[in-house]
Amino acid sequence: SDIISCSTYAAKVHQNIGYDRRKLITVYNGYDISRFVPDNNANAALRSELECDESTRLIGMVARWHPVKDHENLFNALSELQTLQNWRLVLVGSGMSADNMELIDRLDANGLKARVFLLGEQDDIPKIMAGLDLHVLSSAGEAFPNAVAEAMACGTPCVVTDVGDAALIVDGTGIVVPPTDSQALREAIKTMLSGFEVEVSDEIKQQRRFALHEKISSRFSAGTMVAGYSAVWQNAVGHS
């Protein structure tokens, strides 16, 4: 019988540990692209909610507090960007709250506590993703990182570490850096922030957002995922 993997990377890992390559089939995760969609008002709304002024750039990471997400990599990268522009870090996910003393300690150690909004777990992730200027994935390991695809579907560009299928998802639209390399991550974030300062029309901004959305909707929609599973099932039934 066939073995389904959610990512190209995971399929390779399983092949390397002895799984039959001929049985491994990759069906990528799929997303509700009617829900994860650009919102031209989301950025202003999120800045207002967080009481930030119009010049503030919102850098976000939606990920639980876990060593594999390597938040320390992100904190190290941002610790030396304190004088660069007016930015704030938005952290969302399980453990991203003020009662996580380990997290607070690491923010203090990197001089970031005053720069960070800890939003914890949120129900409306599309609203958060669409409201960010930049989403960062600082992970040391992944398979198929949903947060990257969700951010892009909402029109938000990404900086990612080269883990799992992150580079495949970004596909030339953002910046990919080696994992656990805070200096490379810092330079990538700096480059993206600098790009935001280039004056472009609202029309061009909207075109860029929807180009990112289209990149995800054309390859990773829920419908595409369902069709992939259906094809595997029909093949299995046909050979039973």
Secondary structure, DSSP 8 states (H G I E B T S, - for coil): --EEESSHHHHHHHHHTT--GGGEEE----B-TTTS---TTHHHHHHHHTT--TT-EEEEEE--S-GGG-HHHHHHHHHT-TTSSSEEEEEESTT-STT-HHHHHHHHHTT-GGGEEEEES-S-HHHHHHH-SEEEE--S--SS-HHHHHHHHTT--EEEES-TTHHHHHTTSSEEE-TT-HHHHHHHHHHHHHHHTS---HHHHHHHHHHHHHHHHTTSBHHHHHHHHHHHHHHHHHT-
